[in-house]
């Protein structure tokens, strides 16, 4: 049953639900995304932290052994080479918690996605 499933209303609530070490990582990712796309709006979508800017921008989430980052298929394709060392799928990548989180790469992917969505917004 899903009676004990937490429903998050804000990213703050989501982050607060994790142990301090993961809270620090999630907070840093949030800051990196905000810096890369300051005009994006925060939301919870699919019970994950998400940002939107002329549509969905990026999502991220904490799991037992990794951080999931979801920059859509366009974000993954554009950084295919740099992401090749990580597990992933068409629109997602997994950053293992036993290795340094590539915050600079997250920033550049988010900047790319923001530019993509701004262009989409002009059409």
Backbone torsions as a table, in degrees:
resi	resn	phi	psi	omega
1	UNK	NA	158.1	-179.0
2	UNK	-107.6	24.8	-177.9
3	UNK	-62.7	-31.4	-178.3
4	UNK	-93.1	4.5	-178.0
5	UNK	-68.4	129.8	179.3
6	UNK	-79.1	137.4	174.1
7	UNK	-113.0	120.2	-177.1
8	UNK	-94.6	140.1	175.4
9	UNK	-103.3	-26.1	-177.3
10	UNK	-138.1	161.9	175.9
11	UNK	-65.9	-34.9	176.6
12	UNK	-57.6	-44.5	178.6
13	UNK	-62.7	-41.9	179.6
14	UNK	-60.3	-52.4	-177.6
15	UNK	-61.2	-40.6	-177.4
16	UNK	-63.9	-18.1	-177.0
17	UNK	-82.0	0.3	-176.6
18	UNK	-112.8	161.2	176.3
19	UNK	-62.9	157.9	-175.5
20	UNK	-52.4	-39.0	-179.3
21	UNK	-64.8	-40.5	176.9
22	UNK	-73.3	-34.4	176.4
23	UNK	-57.3	-41.6	-179.6
24	UNK	-62.8	-42.9	179.1
25	UNK	-65.7	-47.8	-179.2
26	UNK	-62.1	-38.9	178.6
27	UNK	-66.0	-42.0	179.3
28	UNK	-64.2	-42.8	177.5
29	UNK	-61.1	-43.0	177.8
30	UNK	-58.6	-45.1	179.1
31	UNK	-63.3	-41.8	179.6
32	UNK	-61.9	-44.2	179.7
33	UNK	-65.4	-44.0	178.4
34	UNK	-59.8	-40.5	179.3
35	UNK	-66.3	-40.4	-177.4
36	UNK	-74.2	-28.7	-178.0
37	UNK	-141.7	71.5	-174.2
38	UNK	-62.8	-20.9	180.0
39	UNK	-90.5	0.1	177.9
40	UNK	-75.9	150.6	179.4
41	UNK	-104.0	139.3	178.0
42	UNK	-81.6	149.1	173.5
43	UNK	-161.3	170.8	169.1
44	UNK	-107.4	128.4	178.3
45	UNK	-139.8	134.0	-174.3
46	UNK	54.9	31.6	-179.7
47	UNK	60.0	31.4	176.2
48	UNK	-130.1	152.6	171.1
49	UNK	-61.4	135.8	-178.8
50	UNK	-144.7	159.3	175.6
51	UNK	-130.1	143.8	177.9
52	UNK	-128.2	145.1	178.1
53	UNK	-156.6	102.6	-172.3
54	UNK	54.2	45.3	-175.6
55	UNK	111.2	-176.5	-178.7
56	UNK	-63.9	134.4	-179.9
57	UNK	-104.1	-71.4	177.4
58	UNK	-147.2	156.3	172.8
59	UNK	-126.0	160.5	170.8
60	UNK	-152.7	159.1	-177.6
61	UNK	-159.5	152.6	177.9
62	UNK	-99.4	138.6	176.3
63	UNK	-129.8	177.4	-174.8
64	UNK	-58.3	-41.1	-174.7
65	UNK	-121.4	0.9	-178.0
66	UNK	-156.4	166.6	168.7
67	UNK	-104.0	126.8	174.8
68	UNK	-90.4	133.1	177.7
69	UNK	-125.6	129.8	-170.7
70	UNK	-125.5	87.0	-178.8
71	UNK	-97.7	21.8	-175.5
72	UNK	69.7	169.2	-177.9
73	UNK	-61.4	-36.0	179.9
74	UNK	-62.8	-41.9	178.9
75	UNK	-67.0	-37.6	178.8
76	UNK	-69.0	-46.2	-177.8
77	UNK	-61.6	-41.3	-177.0
78	UNK	-66.7	-24.8	-177.5
79	UNK	-119.0	27.7	-176.0
80	UNK	-51.0	-47.2	-178.7
81	UNK	-60.1	-49.8	-177.1
82	UNK	-68.4	-24.2	-178.9
83	UNK	-93.8	-3.4	-173.5
84	UNK	-62.9	-20.5	178.9
85	UNK	-85.0	1.6	-177.8
86	UNK	-117.1	152.8	170.7
87	UNK	-67.7	147.5	177.7
88	UNK	-175.9	-175.6	178.2
89	UNK	-140.9	-168.7	-175.1
90	UNK	-53.8	-41.3	-176.3
91	UNK	-122.5	15.4	-175.0
92	UNK	-144.9	161.6	175.4
93	UNK	-144.4	149.3	178.5
94	UNK	-112.6	122.4	175.3
95	UNK	-101.1	110.4	-177.2
96	UNK	-62.4	141.7	-179.0
97	UNK	-74.3	-13.9	178.9
98	UNK	-89.9	9.1	175.2
99	UNK	-131.0	160.3	178.7
100	UNK	-61.1	138.3	177.5
101	UNK	-75.0	129.2	-177.6
102	UNK	-81.7	74.3	-175.9
103	UNK	-58.8	-39.0	-179.6
104	UNK	-63.7	-39.3	177.0
105	UNK	-66.4	-41.7	176.3
106	UNK	-58.8	-41.6	179.2
107	UNK	-62.0	-48.4	-177.4
108	UNK	-66.2	-38.2	177.1
109	UNK	-64.5	-42.7	179.4
110	UNK	-64.1	-42.1	176.8
111	UNK	-60.2	-42.7	177.8
112	UNK	-60.3	-48.9	-179.3
113	UNK	-63.2	-38.5	179.0
114	UNK	-63.1	-43.3	177.9
115	UNK	-62.6	-42.2	177.2
116	UNK	-58.3	-47.5	-176.8
117	UNK	-72.3	-33.1	176.1
118	UNK	-64.1	-40.9	178.1
119	UNK	-63.1	-42.9	178.6
120	UNK	-61.8	-36.9	-179.5
121	UNK	-68.0	-23.8	179.1
122	UNK	-75.6	-21.7	-175.8
123	UNK	-84.5	NA	NA
